Amino acid sequence: MTSLKEFRALLFSQSLDLRPESVPLSEAAGRFPMEPLASPIDLPPVEGLVKKGRYLKAGVDFVPCDRLGAAEIAGLAAAGISRVMVWRMVNAGFLAVGGEGVRLKVPGERREPEEQYSPLGHMFSVLLDGAGAWPVDYGILPEEISLRRAMEKGLEECPVFIVAGADPAEVRDFLAAPGRELLCDGVEIEGGEGLLFGRITSDQGVSAGFLFSFPSGAVPAFLCFHLFVRPFLYGLNGGGDPAVMLRCTLTEAPGGGADTCSRLVPVRLGSGPDGLLAAEPLNIEGPDHVTGLIGAHGCALFNSGCRGSKAGSPVDVLLFP
């Protein structure tokens, strides 16, 4: 299996030919500029006065090729810039597959006692939108359509496609065909044995699409999205790693889990007795209690399991945006 560090490096090494487009500044929030942006005027533009403190000279780059937020939009507006050249948004599709003996329903549909509602559609829509992609919900795999056909259709329409709950053997077989390549088969993280990543290539051998296959369960999909898919999408747009890691102090030892591989544990942040930032583990029990993520500010990363972790131990926390 691939280590966390190796997998993240692999994701950042991928590229996709995205076309640029010019958009009004009012529509540029959340987009990625195709090149660093310079101000056409001095800022602040005060003529005849001695400029004290920080000011910007015309022609100097002041907005990097990263995702545009409120501060960047305000700065561009102050420079009188009304349109920005950005990369086209990546269409990112996602499909839920019911596991063995599990029948999924979309919220709002009639549900039988043995069926369960899938949170994946709404969850991925929010996550992908927050990562600068255009979400395309393919719903739940219908019984009359094969997984192979669904993945083929998804990758024809979306350069990034995510399936959750698929049989890893079917995904491996799909990526073994000509013009496809399995780049990662399992990641050294708790529950990451079935996490697969592959690419589709054109006749010229250039990347034309990418496929993520997650194990079933909204909780691992949610955590893996923040650790892997979000930085991958930023990288495709030429942006930097969006991960923000904080060193915190555990309020208590996380329960359960393996002690031999890396592990992600949702946490709620607060102030500890010593005034330092404290991380309270939200121990999610059961196969898929996605409601346990409510109120989480990030996930603690335990590189070698949780062995030896106790109250007062330091831990790195990946913040959720």
C-alpha positions as CSV (number, residue, x, y, z in Angstrom):
1,M,0.0,0.0,0.0
2,T,1.0,3.6,-0.5
3,S,2.0,5.8,2.4
4,L,0.1,9.0,3.2
5,K,3.1,11.2,2.2
6,E,3.6,9.2,-1.1
7,F,-0.1,9.4,-2.0
8,R,-0.3,13.1,-1.5
9,A,2.9,13.6,-3.5
10,L,1.4,11.5,-6.3
11,L,-1.8,13.5,-6.3
12,F,0.1,16.8,-6.6
13,S,2.1,15.4,-9.5
14,Q,-1.0,15.0,-11.7
15,S,-2.1,17.6,-14.2
16,L,-5.1,18.3,-16.5
17,D,-5.4,20.6,-19.5
18,L,-7.9,23.2,-18.2
19,R,-8.9,26.1,-20.5
20,P,-8.9,29.6,-19.2
21,E,-11.9,32.0,-19.3
22,S,-12.5,35.6,-18.5
23,V,-15.1,36.2,-15.7
24,P,-16.4,39.3,-14.1
25,L,-14.9,40.1,-10.7
26,S,-18.4,39.5,-9.2
27,E,-18.2,35.8,-10.3
28,A,-14.5,35.2,-9.5
29,A,-14.8,34.2,-5.9
30,G,-13.6,30.6,-5.4
31,R,-11.9,30.5,-8.8
32,F,-8.2,30.1,-9.6
33,P,-6.3,32.8,-11.6
34,M,-4.3,31.4,-14.4
35,E,-1.3,33.6,-13.4
36,P,-0.4,35.9,-10.6
37,L,-2.2,39.2,-10.8
38,A,-0.6,42.7,-10.7
39,S,-2.2,46.0,-9.9
40,P,-2.4,48.5,-12.8
41,I,-2.1,51.4,-10.3
42,D,-0.3,52.3,-7.1
43,L,-2.2,51.3,-4.0
44,P,-3.4,53.3,-2.3
45,P,-3.6,55.8,-5.2
46,V,-3.0,59.0,-3.3
47,E,-1.2,61.5,-5.4
48,G,1.0,64.2,-4.0
49,L,1.2,62.7,-0.5
50,V,4.1,60.8,1.2
51,K,3.0,57.2,1.4
52,K,3.7,55.7,4.8
53,G,3.5,52.1,5.8
54,R,2.7,49.3,3.4
55,Y,1.7,50.3,-0.2
56,L,1.8,48.5,-3.5
57,K,3.5,49.8,-6.7
58,A,1.8,49.4,-10.0
59,G,2.9,46.3,-12.0
60,V,3.8,44.3,-8.9
61,D,2.1,40.9,-8.5
62,F,0.0,40.9,-5.4
63,V,-2.6,38.1,-5.9
64,P,-1.1,34.5,-6.3
65,C,-2.5,31.7,-8.4
66,D,-4.5,30.3,-5.5
67,R,-8.2,30.2,-4.8
68,L,-9.7,33.7,-4.7
69,G,-11.3,34.6,-1.4
70,A,-12.9,37.8,0.0
71,A,-9.6,39.5,0.7
72,E,-8.3,38.8,-2.8
73,I,-11.5,40.0,-4.4
74,A,-11.4,43.2,-2.3
75,G,-7.8,43.8,-3.3
76,L,-8.6,43.4,-7.0
77,A,-11.6,45.7,-6.7
78,A,-9.4,48.3,-5.0
79,A,-7.0,48.1,-8.0
80,G,-9.9,48.8,-10.4
81,I,-9.8,45.3,-11.9
82,S,-13.2,44.3,-13.2
83,R,-12.5,41.0,-15.0
84,V,-10.1,38.1,-14.2
85,M,-8.7,35.3,-16.3
86,V,-9.3,32.1,-14.4
87,W,-9.1,28.3,-15.1
88,R,-12.4,26.7,-16.1
89,M,-14.0,24.9,-13.2
90,V,-13.5,21.1,-13.1
91,N,-16.6,19.1,-13.4
92,A,-16.4,16.5,-10.6
93,G,-19.0,13.7,-10.6
94,F,-19.8,11.4,-7.7
95,L,-21.7,8.1,-7.5
96,A,-22.9,6.2,-4.4
97,V,-22.9,2.4,-4.6
98,G,-24.8,0.3,-2.0
99,G,-22.7,-2.2,-0.3
100,E,-23.5,-5.9,0.1
101,G,-27.0,-6.2,1.6
102,V,-27.3,-2.4,1.8
103,R,-30.0,-0.6,-0.2
104,L,-29.7,3.2,-0.4
105,K,-32.3,5.8,-1.0
106,V,-32.1,9.5,-1.8
107,P,-33.5,11.8,0.9
108,G,-37.1,12.5,0.2
109,E,-37.8,9.1,-1.4
110,R,-40.0,6.5,0.4
111,R,-37.8,4.3,2.6
112,E,-38.5,0.7,3.7
113,P,-37.3,-0.4,7.2
114,E,-34.3,-2.3,5.8
115,E,-33.2,0.7,3.6
116,Q,-31.2,3.7,4.6
117,Y,-30.8,7.2,3.2
118,S,-27.5,8.1,1.6
119,P,-25.9,11.4,2.8
120,L,-23.2,11.1,0.1
121,G,-24.9,13.2,-2.6
122,H,-25.5,16.3,-0.5
123,M,-22.2,15.8,1.3
124,F,-20.1,15.7,-1.9
125,S,-22.0,18.6,-3.4
126,V,-20.9,20.8,-0.5
127,L,-17.4,19.5,-0.3
128,L,-16.7,19.8,-4.1
129,D,-18.2,23.3,-4.3
130,G,-15.9,24.3,-1.4
131,A,-12.9,23.0,-3.2
132,G,-13.5,25.0,-6.4
133,A,-15.1,22.3,-8.5
134,W,-18.4,22.0,-10.2
135,P,-20.4,19.2,-8.5
136,V,-22.3,16.7,-10.6
137,D,-24.5,14.3,-8.6
138,Y,-25.0,10.9,-10.3
139,G,-27.1,9.7,-7.4
140,I,-27.2,6.0,-6.4
141,L,-26.1,3.3,-8.8
142,P,-29.4,1.8,-10.3
143,E,-29.7,-2.0,-10.2
144,E,-30.2,-2.2,-14.0
145,I,-26.9,-0.3,-14.7
146,S,-23.4,-1.9,-14.3
147,L,-20.8,-0.1,-12.3
148,R,-18.5,-0.2,-15.3
149,R,-21.0,1.6,-17.5
150,A,-21.6,4.1,-14.8
151,M,-17.9,4.9,-14.4
152,E,-17.5,5.1,-18.2
153,K,-20.3,7.6,-18.5
154,G,-19.1,9.6,-15.5
155,L,-15.6,9.9,-16.9
156,E,-16.9,10.8,-20.3
157,E,-18.7,13.8,-18.8
158,C,-16.5,14.7,-15.8
159,P,-12.6,14.8,-15.7
160,V,-12.8,13.9,-12.0
161,F,-15.1,11.1,-10.9
162,I,-15.7,9.7,-7.4
163,V,-17.4,6.4,-6.5
164,A,-18.1,5.4,-2.9
165,G,-18.9,1.9,-1.9
166,A,-17.8,0.1,-5.1
167,D,-16.3,-3.3,-5.0
168,P,-12.5,-2.6,-5.3
169,A,-12.1,-5.7,-7.6
170,E,-14.5,-4.1,-10.1
171,V,-12.6,-0.8,-10.0
172,R,-9.2,-2.5,-10.5
173,D,-10.7,-4.4,-13.5
174,F,-12.1,-1.2,-14.9
175,L,-8.7,0.5,-14.7
176,A,-6.8,-2.4,-16.2
177,A,-8.3,-1.7,-19.7
178,P,-6.2,0.1,-22.3
179,G,-6.1,3.8,-21.9
180,R,-6.5,3.5,-18.1
181,E,-4.0,3.2,-15.3
182,L,-4.3,2.3,-11.6
183,L,-2.0,4.7,-9.8
184,C,-2.7,3.8,-6.2
185,D,-4.2,0.6,-4.8
186,G,-4.7,1.2,-1.1
187,V,-3.4,3.8,1.3
188,E,-1.7,3.2,4.7
189,I,-4.5,4.7,6.7
190,E,-7.2,3.0,8.8
191,G,-9.9,1.8,6.3
192,G,-7.7,2.8,3.4
193,E,-7.3,-0.7,1.9
194,G,-10.0,0.0,-0.6
195,L,-9.0,3.5,-1.5
196,L,-8.1,3.4,-5.2
197,F,-6.9,6.2,-7.6
198,G,-6.5,5.9,-11.3
199,R,-6.4,8.0,-14.5
200,I,-7.7,7.9,-18.0
201,T,-5.4,8.9,-20.8
202,S,-5.9,10.2,-24.3
203,D,-4.5,8.6,-27.4
204,Q,-1.5,10.9,-26.9
205,G,-0.9,9.5,-23.4
206,V,-2.1,12.8,-21.7
207,S,-4.3,12.6,-18.6
208,A,-7.9,13.1,-19.6
209,G,-9.6,12.1,-16.4
210,F,-9.1,10.8,-12.9
211,L,-11.1,8.3,-10.8
212,F,-11.2,8.1,-7.0
213,S,-12.8,5.0,-5.4
214,F,-13.6,5.3,-1.7
215,P,-14.7,2.5,0.7
216,S,-18.4,2.6,1.7
217,G,-19.2,5.0,4.5
218,A,-19.7,8.8,4.7
219,V,-17.3,9.3,7.5
220,P,-14.2,7.9,5.8
221,A,-15.2,9.5,2.6
222,F,-15.6,12.9,4.3
223,L,-12.2,12.6,6.0
224,C,-10.3,11.3,3.0
225,F,-11.8,14.1,0.8
226,H,-10.2,16.7,3.0
227,L,-6.9,14.9,3.2
228,F,-6.7,13.9,-0.5
229,V,-9.3,15.1,-3.0
230,R,-9.4,18.8,-1.9
231,P,-5.6,19.3,-2.3
232,F,-5.8,17.3,-5.5
233,L,-8.4,19.7,-7.0
234,Y,-6.3,22.7,-5.8
235,G,-3.3,21.2,-7.5
236,L,-5.1,20.7,-10.8
237,N,-5.9,24.5,-10.8
238,G,-2.3,25.4,-10.1
239,G,-3.0,26.3,-6.5
240,G,-1.0,25.3,-3.4
241,D,-1.8,22.8,-0.7
242,P,-4.8,24.1,1.1
243,A,-4.1,22.0,4.2
244,V,-3.8,24.0,7.5
245,M,-2.3,21.9,10.3
246,L,-2.4,23.0,13.9
247,R,-0.5,21.5,16.8
248,C,-2.9,20.9,19.6
249,T,-3.2,19.1,22.9
250,L,-5.5,16.1,23.3
251,T,-8.1,16.3,26.0
252,E,-8.4,12.5,26.1
253,A,-7.1,9.5,24.3
254,P,-9.2,8.5,21.2
255,G,-11.0,5.3,21.6
256,G,-10.8,2.2,19.4
257,G,-9.0,2.0,16.0
258,A,-5.9,0.2,14.8
259,D,-2.5,0.8,16.4
260,T,-0.4,-0.1,13.3
261,C,-1.5,2.3,10.6
262,S,-2.2,6.0,10.3
263,R,-5.6,7.1,11.5
264,L,-7.9,10.2,11.2
265,V,-10.1,11.1,14.2
266,P,-12.6,14.0,14.0
267,V,-12.0,16.6,16.8
268,R,-13.6,19.6,18.3
269,L,-11.2,22.5,19.2
270,G,-11.3,24.6,22.3
271,S,-9.1,26.2,24.9
272,G,-7.2,23.9,27.3
273,P,-6.5,24.6,31.0
274,D,-3.0,25.9,30.0
275,G,-4.4,28.3,27.5
276,L,-3.2,26.2,24.6
277,L,-5.5,24.9,21.8
278,A,-7.1,21.6,22.9
279,A,-8.5,18.9,20.6
280,E,-11.4,16.8,21.9
281,P,-11.8,13.5,20.0
282,L,-15.2,12.8,18.7
283,N,-15.2,9.0,18.9
284,I,-17.6,7.8,16.2
285,E,-18.9,4.4,16.9
286,G,-20.7,2.1,14.5
287,P,-20.2,1.6,10.8
288,D,-21.2,5.0,9.5
289,H,-22.5,7.5,12.1
290,V,-22.0,10.6,9.9
291,T,-23.9,12.7,12.5
292,G,-20.8,12.2,14.7
293,L,-19.0,14.7,12.4
294,I,-21.4,17.5,13.4
295,G,-19.5,20.2,15.3
296,A,-16.1,18.9,14.3
297,H,-13.5,21.6,13.5
298,G,-11.0,19.2,11.9
299,C,-9.4,15.8,12.1
300,A,-6.4,14.7,14.2
301,L,-3.8,12.8,12.3
302,F,-2.1,9.9,14.1
303,N,0.7,8.8,11.9
304,S,1.2,5.4,13.6
305,G,-2.1,4.7,15.1
306,C,-3.2,5.9,18.5
307,R,-0.9,3.8,20.7
308,G,0.6,5.9,23.5
309,S,-1.8,8.8,22.9
310,K,-3.3,10.1,26.1
311,A,-4.7,13.3,27.6
312,G,-2.1,16.0,27.2
313,S,-0.3,14.4,24.2
314,P,0.4,16.7,21.3
315,V,-1.4,16.0,18.0
316,D,-1.5,17.6,14.6
317,V,-5.0,18.6,13.4
318,L,-6.1,19.2,9.8
319,L,-8.6,22.0,9.9
320,F,-11.8,21.8,7.9
321,P,-12.5,24.9,5.9
